[in-house]
């Protein structure tokens, strides 16, 4: 706008949809130190009887993770699920082709379920449809979920888990469109095996929830055609299509990096359009939901330059140290997911510990929060209830990659039980504060409960082993609510959480 102020109207009558708790999921893959010396380190001073780090368990609970996808990722396409079951001393060591590492299988299916119970999260199990198929998927489903009395279910009982795991949410493979994937398939090949696996799994449990592999990114040459072909085979057999996207600052273009959510929202809209087109063609009344089960800031250029190890155990891989700039971008990506809460009903931040993660650890040493920990924890805690429609009228600026974008990126949620409203807002300007006015028409709120800000004078500020609390949220100043209008000033390059009650 000409006066430089960003504005929008918030009316509880205009709803996007209910926010699924599964929107605040994460991802644990047997990659680098995510598992070993991450969540699992039996010799650590804080380790419990099962070998899980209590300091990490506490941080995961604080982060508010609701669902955890496992065991991959690229790892799953060469993984034999049986290797991670039974007595640890009998589990085989295997070569993992995906990350050129040696897998000990000391942490497996039972340990994963134990971890989830301790952090109060739901399992999301990925199936190997790269080197394996329908039979192995059914065997895993029976082992995990049948009460007892069969060879596979009794095998679980003999391994010490009398009660079934109750896994409801399953991924039918991982990134099968990618030539890098072990067992990569064409869309036609994958569509058939996904449909066959889904049909068989539903014979065991009609209420199972299944995620078909969508495109690994919007930039894939087969994007959209892949989804359409797969869904022609599997539309009425699956519940979700997956999306994966990672973002990084390239060649110092920070303005485009801060606008990364423009791409994420476009990706979501395009997948929704593809799904609905196939549904219309098939004359189906079913509506496919989206599972954005890998997303994050990831500096892939650094990873490509570093290369892969030579069959090490739990090597230090993908241990990006995130700046406050990265945290603001991650907050904007969370806003994008909330703005599509009607269709994105599962999402997993990849990953949880050490590997492009909000939580870092040192073997035998401390665990600490990366800058990206804070936006996720705040969104998981306060971004519940209904997502409200937010259409901003904002000053804009030019970006090299996405053209003209608004400086304000925002969304809001409402808790119908209390009437409380939470606004999530990012100011994308590198240097200028952004005045904000919100018309709270029809909203029965009378005061500002809090305004949390994540920003720093140094855009490269980050938390490290030596300075784990260098970046933390603080209280915003001068935010007021009077005569039905909220007024605030958003600091340059900032993530903001404004709570009204």
C-alpha positions in Angstrom: 0.0 0.0 0.0 1.1 3.6 -0.6 1.5 4.3 3.1 3.7 1.2 3.7 1.3 -0.5 6.0 0.3 -4.1 5.6 -3.4 -4.8 6.4 -5.9 -7.7 6.5 -9.3 -8.4 7.9 -9.9 -11.4 10.2 -13.4 -12.8 10.5 -14.0 -16.1 12.3 -16.8 -16.8 9.8 -14.2 -17.2 7.0 -12.5 -20.5 7.6 -10.0 -22.5 5.5 -10.5 -25.7 7.5 -9.7 -27.5 10.8 -6.0 -27.8 11.4 -5.0 -31.5 11.7 -2.7 -32.2 14.6 -0.7 -34.3 12.1 0.4 -31.1 10.4 3.1 -30.9 13.1 4.9 -34.1 12.3 8.6 -34.9 11.9 10.8 -37.5 10.3 13.4 -40.0 11.7 15.5 -41.7 9.0 18.5 -44.0 9.4 20.7 -41.3 8.0 23.8 -39.8 9.6 23.3 -39.3 13.3 19.6 -38.9 13.4 19.1 -42.2 15.1 22.5 -43.2 16.5 23.9 -40.5 19.0 20.7 -38.6 18.1 17.6 -40.1 19.6 19.4 -43.4 20.6 22.7 -43.5 22.5 22.7 -46.3 25.2 26.0 -45.1 26.7 24.9 -41.5 27.1 24.6 -40.2 30.7 20.9 -39.4 30.2 20.0 -42.7 28.4 17.0 -44.6 29.8 16.9 -48.4 30.0 16.0 -48.6 26.3 19.0 -46.5 25.2 16.9 -43.4 24.4 18.5 -40.0 25.4 16.2 -38.4 28.0 17.5 -34.9 27.1 16.4 -35.5 23.5 13.0 -36.9 24.6 12.4 -33.8 26.6 13.2 -31.5 23.6 11.0 -33.6 21.3 8.1 -33.2 23.7 8.7 -29.5 23.9 8.9 -29.2 20.1 5.4 -30.7 20.0 5.9 -33.3 17.4 2.6 -35.3 16.8 3.6 -37.9 14.2 7.0 -39.3 13.2 7.7 -40.8 9.8 10.1 -43.7 9.8 12.6 -45.4 8.7 13.0 -43.3 5.5 13.5 -41.6 3.2 15.9 -43.0 0.7 17.0 -45.5 3.3 13.7 -47.4 3.2 14.0 -48.5 -0.4 16.8 -50.9 0.5 15.7 -51.7 4.0 14.6 -55.2 5.3 12.1 -54.5 8.1 12.9 -57.8 9.8 16.5 -56.7 10.4 15.4 -54.3 13.1 13.4 -56.9 15.1 14.3 -59.5 17.7 17.3 -59.7 20.1 19.7 -56.9 19.3 22.8 -59.1 19.4 21.3 -61.2 16.6 20.4 -58.4 14.3 22.5 -58.2 11.0 24.8 -55.5 9.9 23.9 -54.3 6.5 25.2 -51.8 3.9 22.9 -48.9 3.2 23.2 -48.0 -0.4 21.2 -44.7 -0.1 23.7 -43.0 2.2 26.8 -45.3 1.8 26.7 -46.2 5.5 26.8 -49.3 7.5 23.5 -50.0 9.4 23.8 -51.9 12.7 20.1 -52.3 13.2 20.5 -51.8 17.0 17.6 -49.4 16.7 14.6 -50.9 14.9 10.8 -51.3 14.9 10.3 -52.0 18.6 12.7 -49.1 19.6 10.8 -46.8 17.3 7.5 -47.6 18.8 8.9 -47.2 22.3 10.3 -43.8 21.4 6.9 -42.7 20.0 5.1 -43.7 23.2 7.6 -41.7 25.3 7.1 -38.5 23.2 3.3 -39.1 22.7 3.5 -39.2 18.9 1.8 -41.3 16.2 3.7 -43.7 13.9 3.9 -43.1 10.2 5.6 -46.2 8.7 7.2 -46.2 5.3 7.2 -49.4 3.2 10.0 -50.6 1.0 8.5 -50.6 -2.5 11.9 -50.2 -4.1 13.6 -53.6 -3.6 10.6 -55.3 -2.1 6.8 -55.3 -2.6 3.3 -56.5 -1.7 4.3 -59.6 0.3 6.8 -57.9 2.5 4.4 -55.0 3.2 1.7 -57.5 4.3 4.2 -59.3 6.5 5.2 -56.1 8.2 1.5 -55.1 8.7 0.7 -58.4 10.3 3.8 -58.4 12.5 3.0 -54.9 13.7 -0.8 -54.9 14.0 -2.2 -58.4 14.4 -3.0 -59.2 18.1 -1.5 -62.7 18.1 -2.0 -66.3 17.2 -0.1 -66.3 13.9 3.5 -66.8 13.1 4.3 -63.2 12.5 2.2 -61.7 15.3 3.6 -64.3 17.8 7.1 -63.4 16.6 6.4 -59.8 17.8 5.1 -61.2 21.1 8.2 -63.3 21.5 10.3 -60.2 20.8 8.8 -58.6 23.9 5.9 -56.6 22.5 2.7 -58.3 23.5 0.4 -55.5 22.4 0.1 -54.6 18.7 1.7 -51.4 17.5 -1.5 -50.1 16.0 0.1 -48.4 13.0 -2.6 -46.7 10.9 -0.6 -44.4 8.6 1.6 -46.0 6.0 3.7 -44.5 3.1 3.7 -46.7 0.0 7.4 -46.2 -0.7 9.5 -43.1 -0.9 10.3 -40.8 -3.8 9.8 -43.6 -6.4 9.9 -40.9 -9.2 13.6 -40.2 -8.4 16.4 -41.9 -10.4 18.5 -41.8 -7.2 16.0 -44.1 -5.5 17.0 -47.8 -5.1 14.3 -49.5 -7.2 13.2 -46.4 -9.0 10.1 -46.9 -11.2 8.2 -45.2 -13.9 4.8 -43.7 -13.0 3.0 -46.7 -14.6 5.2 -49.2 -12.7 4.8 -47.5 -9.4 1.1 -46.8 -9.8 0.5 -50.6 -10.3 2.6 -51.7 -7.3 1.1 -48.9 -5.1 -2.4 -50.0 -6.0 -1.6 -53.7 -5.5 -0.1 -53.0 -2.1 -2.9 -50.7 -1.1 -5.6 -53.3 -2.1 -3.9 -56.1 -0.2 -3.3 -53.9 2.9 -7.0 -53.0 2.9 -7.9 -56.7 2.9 -6.1 -56.9 6.3 -7.5 -53.6 7.6 -10.1 -51.6 5.6 -9.5 -48.5 7.8 -5.8 -48.2 7.0 -4.6 -44.8 5.8 -2.2 -44.9 2.8 0.1 -42.3 1.3 1.0 -42.6 -2.4 4.3 -41.2 -3.6 3.9 -37.9 -5.4 6.7 -36.0 -7.0 10.0 -35.5 -5.1 9.8 -31.8 -6.0 7.9 -29.5 -8.3 11.0 -29.1 -10.4 11.0 -32.8 -11.4 10.5 -33.2 -15.2 7.7 -35.7 -14.6 5.9 -33.4 -12.1 2.0 -33.5 -12.3 2.1 -36.2 -15.0 3.5 -38.5 -12.3 0.7 -37.8 -9.9 -1.9 -38.1 -12.6 -0.6 -41.5 -13.8 -0.3 -42.9 -10.3 -3.7 -41.7 -9.3 -5.3 -43.3 -12.4 -4.2 -46.6 -10.9 -4.7 -45.9 -7.2 -7.2 -43.0 -6.7 -9.8 -45.0 -4.8 -7.3 -47.1 -2.8 -5.1 -44.3 -1.2 -5.9 -41.4 1.0 -3.0 -39.1 0.5 -0.4 -38.0 -2.1 3.0 -37.0 -0.8 4.9 -33.8 -1.5 8.6 -33.1 -0.7 10.4 -29.8 -0.9 13.6 -28.3 0.5 14.8 -24.7 0.2 18.1 -23.0 0.5 19.7 -19.6 -0.1 21.5 -19.6 -3.5 24.2 -17.2 -4.6 23.4 -14.7 -1.9 19.8 -14.2 -3.2 18.3 -13.7 0.3 15.1 -11.9 -1.0 14.2 -15.0 -3.0 15.1 -17.3 -0.2 12.8 -15.4 2.2 10.0 -15.8 -0.4 10.4 -19.7 -0.6 6.8 -20.2 0.6 5.7 -18.8 -2.7 7.0 -22.0 -4.3 5.6 -24.2 -1.5 2.1 -22.7 -1.9 2.3 -23.1 -5.7 3.4 -26.7 -5.3 0.4 -27.4 -3.0 -2.1 -25.7 -5.4 -0.8 -27.6 -8.4 -0.9 -31.0 -6.7 -4.5 -30.2 -5.5 -5.5 -29.3 -9.0 -4.0 -32.5 -10.4 -5.7 -34.7 -7.8 -9.0 -33.1 -8.3 -8.7 -33.3 -12.1 -8.2 -37.1 -11.8 -11.0 -37.4 -9.3 -13.3 -35.6 -11.8 -12.2 -37.8 -14.7 -12.9 -40.9 -12.6 -16.2 -39.4 -11.4 -15.1 -40.1 -7.8 -16.7 -38.3 -4.8 -13.5 -39.0 -2.8 -11.1 -36.1 -2.2 -7.4 -36.9 -1.9 -5.6 -35.2 0.9 -2.0 -34.1 0.8 0.9 -35.4 3.0 3.8 -32.9 2.9 5.9 -35.5 4.5 9.3 -34.0 3.8 10.0 -30.2 4.0 12.7 -28.0 5.5 15.5 -25.7 4.8 18.4 -27.8 3.5 21.7 -26.6 2.0 21.9 -29.3 -0.6 24.7 -27.6 -2.5 26.9 -28.1 0.6 25.9 -31.8 0.8 26.8 -32.4 -2.9 30.2 -30.7 -2.4 31.0 -32.9 0.7 30.0 -36.2 -0.9 29.1 -39.5 0.8 31.1 -41.5 3.3 32.6 -45.0 2.7 30.4 -47.3 4.7 30.9 -45.6 8.1 28.5 -46.1 11.0 26.4 -43.1 11.8 28.6 -40.5 9.9 28.1 -36.8 10.4 25.9 -36.1 7.4 23.7 -33.1 6.5 24.3 -31.4 9.9 23.3 -27.9 8.7 23.7 -25.2 11.4 20.7 -22.9 11.0 20.8 -19.1 11.1 18.0 -16.8 12.3 17.4 -16.2 8.5 16.7 -19.9 8.1 14.3 -19.9 11.0 12.3 -17.0 9.5 12.0 -19.0 6.3 11.0 -22.1 8.1 8.3 -20.1 9.9 7.0 -18.8 6.6 6.9 -22.4 5.3 4.7 -23.3 8.4 2.4 -20.4 7.5 2.1 -21.9 4.0 1.1 -25.3 5.4 -1.5 -23.7 7.7 -2.9 -21.6 4.8 -3.7 -24.9 3.1 -5.0 -26.8 6.2 -8.1 -27.9 4.3 -6.0 -30.2 2.0 -2.6 -30.6 3.7 -3.5 -32.8 6.7 -0.1 -34.5 7.3 3.3 -32.8 7.2 6.7 -33.9 8.5 9.6 -31.6 9.1 12.7 -33.5 7.9 14.4 -34.4 10.1 14.1 -34.5 13.9 17.7 -34.7 15.3 21.1 -33.7 13.9 20.3 -34.2 10.2 18.9 -30.9 8.9 17.1 -30.8 12.3 15.7 -28.5 14.9 17.6 -30.5 17.7 21.3 -31.1 17.8 23.4 -33.4 20.0 26.9 -34.2 20.8 27.8 -37.9 21.4 28.2 -38.2 25.2 27.5 -34.5 25.5 24.6 -32.0 25.5 21.6 -31.5 23.3 20.4 -28.1 22.2 17.8 -26.2 20.1 18.6 -24.8 16.7 17.0 -21.5 15.7 14.4 -23.5 13.7 13.2 -25.2 16.8 11.3 -22.1 17.9 8.9 -21.4 15.0 7.9 -25.1 14.9 7.3 -25.4 18.6 5.2 -22.2 18.6 3.2 -23.3 15.6 2.6 -26.7 17.1 1.5 -25.2 20.4 -0.7 -22.4 19.2 -1.6 -23.3 15.6 -4.5 -25.5 16.5 -8.2 -25.3 16.0 -9.5 -23.6 12.8 -7.3 -22.0 10.2 -8.9 -18.6 9.2 -8.7 -17.1 5.8 -6.2 -14.3 5.6 -5.9 -12.2 2.4 -3.2 -9.6 2.9 -3.0 -6.1 1.4 0.7 -5.6 1.7 3.7 -3.6 0.3 5.6 -5.7 -2.2 9.1 -6.1 -3.4 10.8 -7.7 -6.3 12.6 -11.0 -6.1 14.8 -12.6 -8.8 13.2 -16.0 -8.6 9.5 -15.3 -7.8 9.0 -11.8 -9.1 6.9 -9.4 -7.1 6.0 -10.8 -3.6 4.2 -9.2 -0.6 6.5 -8.3 2.3 3.9 -9.8 4.7 3.2 -13.5 4.8 0.6 -14.4 7.4 -2.1 -16.7 8.6 -4.2 -17.1 11.7 -5.9 -19.9 13.8 -8.8 -19.8 16.2 -9.5 -22.1 19.2 -13.3 -22.4 19.3 -13.2 -23.7 22.9 -11.6 -20.5 24.2 -12.2 -18.0 21.4 -8.4 -17.3 21.4 -6.9 -16.3 18.1 -3.2 -16.6 17.1 -1.6 -14.7 14.2 1.6 -16.0 12.6 3.4 -13.4 10.5 6.7 -13.0 8.7 8.2 -9.7 7.5 10.2 -10.6 4.4 12.0 -7.2 4.3 15.8 -7.5 4.9 16.0 -4.0 6.4 12.7 -2.3 7.0 10.1 -2.7 9.8 6.6 -3.4 8.6 3.6 -1.7 10.2 0.6 -4.1 10.5 -3.1 -3.4 11.0 -5.6 -6.2 11.4 -9.4 -5.5 11.4 -10.7 -8.1 13.9 -14.3 -7.9 12.6 -16.5 -10.3 14.4 -13.8 -11.7 16.6 -14.6 -11.7 20.3 -11.1 -10.8 21.5 -10.3 -7.9 23.7 -6.6 -8.0 24.5 -3.1 -9.0 23.3 -2.0 -12.0 25.3 1.5 -12.0 23.9 3.7 -11.1 20.9 6.7 -13.4 20.4 9.4 -12.3 18.0 12.3 -14.2 16.5 14.7 -11.8 14.8 18.3 -10.6 15.2 20.4 -7.7 14.2 22.8 -10.3 12.8 21.0 -12.3 10.1 23.7 -15.0 10.4 23.2 -15.5 14.2 22.9 -19.1 15.2 22.9 -21.5 18.1 25.9 -23.8 18.5 27.4 -26.2 21.0 29.4 -23.3 22.5 26.6 -20.8 22.4 23.3 -22.9 22.5 21.1 -19.9 23.5 22.5 -17.2 21.2 19.1 -17.0 19.4 15.8 -17.3 21.3 12.4 -15.7 20.9 11.7 -12.4 22.8 8.7 -10.2 23.4 7.6 -7.7 20.8 7.0 -4.1 21.8 4.2 -1.7 21.1 1.5 -4.2 20.0 -2.0 -2.9 20.8 -5.6 -3.9 20.4 -8.2 -1.1 20.5 -11.6 -0.5 18.9 -11.4 -3.9 17.1 -8.1 -3.1 15.4 -4.8 -4.8 16.1 -1.7 -2.7 15.5 1.9 -3.9 15.5 5.2 -3.3 13.9 7.0 -6.3 12.6 10.8 -6.1 12.8 12.9 -6.6 9.6 13.2 -10.3 8.7 11.2 -11.5 11.6 8.9 -14.4 12.6 6.0 -13.2 14.8 3.4 -15.0 16.9 0.7 -12.7 18.2 -1.9 -14.2 20.6 -5.2 -12.6 21.2 -7.8 -13.5 23.8 
